[in-house]
């Protein structure tokens, strides 16, 4: 079966860094885009970043540009989200997703989802 498994999140001070990973298995994702979304309590799920497995092209939400970096290791079927200069407003459950429709910044564009991992940024 298709599985996307995020690494454990964590608690970090504002200004700190954290790296998340997403291990994908169960099918070929070579034509897919891998995305990261986040959802804070009381808020809608928000697009964070995405990367094409095939080309390595990336796309970022304005709120994280210059602070977050998405990358992939094709040999390991793993996608990473490096988060630097973290802010309290980055606190959310972060989820990895895979979609076949190119770069789409809404959850409807993605077919497979990980379980989510909590990232908490303290002030």
Kinemage of the C-alpha trace (Angstrom):
@kinemage 1
@onewidth
@group {chain A} dominant
@subgroup {mainchain}
@vectorlist {calphas} color= white
{ca unk a 1} P 0.000 0.000 0.000
{ca unk a 2} L 1.025 3.598 -0.493
{ca unk a 3} L 2.517 5.138 2.599
{ca unk a 4} L 3.957 8.529 3.394
{ca unk a 5} L 5.632 8.598 6.784
{ca unk a 6} L 6.796 11.857 8.321
{ca unk a 7} L 9.565 12.031 10.844
{ca unk a 8} L 8.890 13.199 14.369
{ca unk a 9} L 8.484 16.926 14.704
{ca unk a 10} L 9.482 18.716 17.829
{ca unk a 11} L 9.603 21.750 20.055
{ca unk a 12} L 11.987 24.528 19.102
{ca unk a 13} L 12.658 28.079 20.221
{ca unk a 14} L 11.837 30.958 17.910
{ca unk a 15} L 14.749 31.524 15.571
{ca unk a 16} L 15.736 27.883 15.682
{ca unk a 17} L 15.753 25.197 13.030
{ca unk a 18} L 14.181 21.823 12.451
{ca unk a 19} L 14.250 19.334 9.602
{ca unk a 20} L 11.328 17.112 8.709
{ca unk a 21} L 11.473 14.108 6.425
{ca unk a 22} L 8.833 12.184 4.511
{ca unk a 23} L 9.539 8.624 3.432
{ca unk a 24} L 7.388 7.493 0.509
{ca unk a 25} L 6.686 3.898 -0.464
{ca unk a 26} L 4.166 1.668 -2.202
{ca unk a 27} L 4.266 3.079 -5.727
{ca unk a 28} L 6.396 4.958 -8.214
{ca unk a 29} L 6.304 8.697 -7.567
{ca unk a 30} L 8.499 9.745 -10.482
{ca unk a 31} L 5.703 11.750 -12.107
{ca unk a 32} L 4.453 13.233 -8.833
{ca unk a 33} L 4.867 16.426 -6.930
{ca unk a 34} L 5.608 16.064 -3.241
{ca unk a 35} L 4.213 18.769 -1.021
{ca unk a 36} L 4.222 19.907 2.566
{ca unk a 37} L 1.120 21.387 4.162
{ca unk a 38} L 0.475 22.600 7.669
{ca unk a 39} L -2.562 23.222 9.811
{ca unk a 40} L -2.702 25.214 13.012
{ca unk a 41} L -5.602 24.938 15.467
{ca unk a 42} L -8.603 26.882 14.215
{ca unk a 43} L -7.046 27.557 10.823
{ca unk a 44} L -7.350 26.088 7.350
{ca unk a 45} L -4.748 23.704 6.019
{ca unk a 46} L -2.058 25.780 4.351
{ca unk a 47} L 0.358 25.013 1.537
{ca unk a 48} L 3.994 25.275 2.569
{ca unk a 49} L 6.235 23.946 -0.204
{ca unk a 50} L 6.389 21.408 -3.015
{ca unk a 51} L 8.979 19.733 -5.196
{ca unk a 52} L 8.812 17.773 -8.433
{ca unk a 53} L 10.389 14.347 -8.239
{ca unk a 54} L 11.222 14.456 -11.934
{ca unk a 55} L 12.719 17.924 -12.323
{ca unk a 56} L 13.550 19.072 -8.812
{ca unk a 57} L 11.649 22.304 -9.396
{ca unk a 58} L 10.319 23.819 -6.189
{ca unk a 59} L 7.478 26.055 -5.113
{ca unk a 60} L 7.048 27.879 -1.795
{ca unk a 61} L 4.388 29.759 0.058
{ca unk a 62} L 5.266 33.423 0.490
{ca unk a 63} L 5.176 32.990 4.252
{ca unk a 64} L 8.143 30.606 4.234
{ca unk a 65} L 10.254 31.828 1.311
{ca unk a 66} L 13.827 32.396 2.363
{ca unk a 67} L 13.373 30.384 5.545
{ca unk a 68} L 12.275 26.892 4.462
{ca unk a 69} L 13.902 24.630 1.885
{ca unk a 70} L 12.328 21.548 0.347
{ca unk a 71} L 14.576 18.881 -1.131
{ca unk a 72} L 14.452 15.263 -2.201
{ca unk a 73} L 16.651 12.192 -2.246
{ca unk a 74} L 15.373 10.134 -5.155
{ca unk a 75} L 17.396 7.059 -4.217
{ca unk a 76} L 15.761 6.995 -0.789
{ca unk a 77} L 12.278 8.094 -1.908
{ca unk a 78} L 12.482 10.715 0.789
{ca unk a 79} L 11.539 14.392 0.824
{ca unk a 80} L 12.850 16.871 3.366
{ca unk a 81} L 11.689 20.191 4.705
{ca unk a 82} L 14.459 22.226 6.290
{ca unk a 83} L 12.912 24.928 8.454
{ca unk a 84} L 15.108 27.801 9.590
{ca unk a 85} L 14.396 31.034 11.430
{ca unk a 86} L 11.273 29.497 12.887
{ca unk a 87} L 8.538 31.740 14.216
{ca unk a 88} L 5.714 30.999 16.657
{ca unk a 89} L 3.271 31.308 13.772
{ca unk a 90} L 4.954 28.295 12.164
{ca unk a 91} L 3.455 26.134 14.913
{ca unk a 92} L 1.227 23.546 13.258
{ca unk a 93} L 0.771 19.936 12.314
{ca unk a 94} L 2.889 19.404 9.217
{ca unk a 95} L 1.816 16.796 6.669
{ca unk a 96} L 3.542 15.359 3.645
{ca unk a 97} L 1.460 14.788 0.517
{ca unk a 98} L 1.890 13.388 -2.993
{ca unk a 99} L -0.050 14.456 -6.064
{ca unk a 100} L 0.036 13.669 -9.790
{ca unk a 101} L -1.255 16.990 -11.131
{ca unk a 102} L 1.758 19.249 -11.024
{ca unk a 103} L 2.263 22.159 -8.680
{ca unk a 104} L -0.997 22.827 -6.871
{ca unk a 105} L -1.197 24.846 -3.688
{ca unk a 106} L -4.422 23.337 -2.383
{ca unk a 107} L -5.006 20.003 -0.634
{ca unk a 108} L -7.342 18.874 -3.428
{ca unk a 109} L -4.342 18.494 -5.720
{ca unk a 110} L -2.856 15.677 -3.678
{ca unk a 111} L -3.905 12.037 -3.470
{ca unk a 112} L -1.764 10.587 -0.694
{ca unk a 113} L -1.070 11.949 2.771
{ca unk a 114} L 1.113 11.188 5.714
{ca unk a 115} L -0.145 11.068 9.272
{ca unk a 116} L 1.142 14.507 10.203
{ca unk a 117} L 3.715 15.599 12.731
{ca unk a 118} L 3.546 18.355 15.328
{ca unk a 119} L 5.949 21.275 15.163
{ca unk a 120} L 5.777 23.738 18.030
{ca unk a 121} L 7.758 26.984 18.065
{ca unk a 122} L 7.960 28.772 21.382
{ca unk a 123} L 8.567 32.479 21.830
